[in-house]
């Protein structure tokens, strides 16, 4: 069995459409910046409200990816 180390960090995606769209945006952008993205876990969801109506959705994702030590 090969051994691996993974790093976990949080990213936040935003959307005016939905939580799903916010999560998708966060995952797509994170995948551009890190190699071997493995898992994304929804940590928190919230909305912004303007004039009594929901105007935006935010999703905080905990993402894990393979750790590279630079060797």
HUTA-V509102 format. One record per backbone hydrogen bond with DSSP energy under -0.5 kcal/mol. NH is the residue of the N-H (numbers start at 0). CO is the residue of the C=O. E is the energy in kcal/mol with one decimal. If there is no record, write none. Layout:
# HUTA-V509102
{{NH CO E} {NH CO E}}
This chain:
# HUTA-V509102
{{6 64 -3.0} {8 62 -2.2} {10 60 -2.4} {12 58 -2.6} {14 56 -2.1} {21 17 -1.9} {22 18 -2.6} {23 19 -2.4} {24 20 -2.5} {25 21 -2.2} {26 22 -2.5} {27 23 -2.7} {28 24 -2.3} {29 25 -2.4} {30 26 -2.4} {31 27 -0.8} {31 28 -0.5} {32 28 -0.8} {32 29 -0.9} {33 29 -1.8} {37 63 -3.3} {38 63 -1.1} {40 61 -2.5} {42 40 -0.6} {42 59 -3.2} {43 59 -1.4} {45 57 -2.3} {47 55 -2.3} {49 52 -2.8} {52 49 -1.8} {54 47 -2.9} {55 47 -1.2} {56 14 -3.5} {57 45 -2.9} {58 12 -2.4} {59 43 -2.9} {60 10 -3.2} {60 58 -0.6} {61 40 -2.9} {62 8 -3.2} {62 60 -0.7} {63 38 -2.4} {64 6 -2.0} {65 35 -1.1} {66 4 -3.2} {68 66 -0.5}}
